[in-house]
Amino acid sequence: MIAISREDFEEAVDDALDSLPDETARLIAESNVVILIEEEPDPARDGHQATELLGIYHGIPLDQRSVFDSYIEPDRILIFRGPLQRVSASREALVAEIRVTVLHELGHLFGLSESRLHELGWG
């Protein structure tokens, strides 16, 4: 396990987002989604029993949205600080896992399946 400050964790999430191509970043910015950092998953909210969930996407993927979906609350991507720190043995491993988790959850925003995300190395 490796622990870093909340500020450093947020910076690693921002770095993952900054690494995206400009067109992808533009699509995300226009997609009515918020990316939040939470300490731990909430099984009641997130619908999972696993306490080691690294991130989750709540929303309607872009490829399934209609014009009527623009008036709903934003989709949410939650990145879980506690589990990510617990599965990482070094700072470098943590930063890499944060990036993979952010890309994985963004993949769900774009409608990618778990199997496709694993094929891309974002699983």
Secondary structure, 3 states (H helix, E strand, C coil): CCCCCHHHHHHHHHHHHHCCCHHHHHHHHCCCEEEEEECCCCHHHHCCCCCCCCEEEECCCHHHCCHHHHHCCCEEEEEEHHHHHHCCCCHHHHHHHHHHHHHHHHHHHCCCCHHHHHHCCCC
